[in-house]
Amino acid sequence: MEDVRGIPITKGNHVRYTGTGSTGEVTDLKSDDEGSWVLLDTTELWYKTDSLEVIREEDYLKIKNHTIFKSEKVNEKEDVKDKVQRSKTKFENVDMSNELCDGGG
């Protein structure tokens, strides 16, 4: 299997999806009637190899360690679940009855 530039893709390679810039490590490979596919560890999604480019490990680590807010680990599933739960709890006691929501006309 090869990436968009013709570079061979194997398990353990780091790749970037050219459509969105998503990156990850290749954990599995498969081929079917529609083409060649790789599974990425970061998204747990299958990507067609003709939309991927193999990147160097140091480039992958730079991308992986870059976050908008250094104090937040936004890519960890448990942190995201906790944030969603905290957001839900903030609105549990909000009164959304029809008396509070009048139409404009």
Secondary structure as UniProt FT lines:
FT   TURN            4..5
FT   TURN            11..12
FT   STRAND          14..17
FT   TURN            18..20
FT   STRAND          23..32
FT   TURN            33..34
FT   STRAND          35..40
FT   TURN            41..43
FT   STRAND          46..48
FT   HELIX           49..51
FT   STRAND          52..55
FT   HELIX           57..65
FT   TURN            70..71
FT   TURN            74..75
FT   HELIX           77..90
FT   TURN            91..93
FT   TURN            98..100
//
